Amino acid sequence: MQAFLEYVVKGLVDRQDAVRITPVDRHGLTVYELRLHPTDVGKIIGRQGGTIRAIRSLVQVGGARQGLRCTVEIVEERPED
């Protein structure tokens, strides 16, 4: 699932080298934490959240086919002042 998610996300962003995906297990649920360049976050979220909703659906269905529970979270790293 991680390779699929990486393929989809890198196809949508401008700064592909900044894409980082970290799988985290939380009580039987695999959460893929997605870190992006700040200028690319809006492209992944999409209008009214449509793009991230579609990505989450694809990951959930793909995971279910493998017997896994999966979701995606965008982690925004803000520079400290």
N, C-alpha and C positions, 0 to 999 in steps of 0.2 A: 504493500500500500504506500509506503514511503516513497518508493521510486516513481509510482504513478502520480502521486501528489506533487512531487518535485517537477515532473515533466509538465504537468498542467500549469503550475504556478510560473515556472520559468518561461512558458510560452506567452504569458500575459504581461510580464513586467519588462521594464527597460533595463534595470540593473540586475542581471541574472546572477552575477558573482556575489551579490549581497543576500541571496536567498539561503536561509538556514532552516532546516526542519529537524525538530527534536522530538522523538516519541517519548511520552511519559505515561507510565501505567498508573491509573488511579482506580483502585478497587474493581479490577476487571474491565475497565474502560481505557482504551488507548487514546490518549489525547496527543495529536500532532501539533506541537507548538511551532507556529510559523513566524519567523523573524524576517523582515524585509527592510529595504531602504525606505526611509520616511516618504519619499516622493512616490513610491509604488503602492503604498497601503491603500490609497483611494481606488486604484485600478483593481485590486483584489476584492475590495468590498463591493464596488460597483454601485450603480444607482439603486438607492433604497435597499442596499444589501443583497441585491439579486445575484451577483457573481459569487460571493462567499456562500450564499445559501445553496447555490447549484454545486459548488465544490464540496460542501459538507454532505450533500445528498449523494454525490458520486462516491465519496469515501465511505459513507455508511453502508451503501448498497454493496460496494466492493468488499468491505470488511465482513458483512453478513454472509456473503457467498463463501468466505473462508472460515466462517464461524467465529468472527471477532466483532467486538463492539468498538467502533472508532468514531472520532470527531476531530474537528480542526478548530484551533484557536489562534487568533492573530495576537502576537505579543509585541506591543509597541514599546520600544526602548527610547526613552526620552533623555536627552543629554542633561546632566546636572548643572545647575547654575552656579 
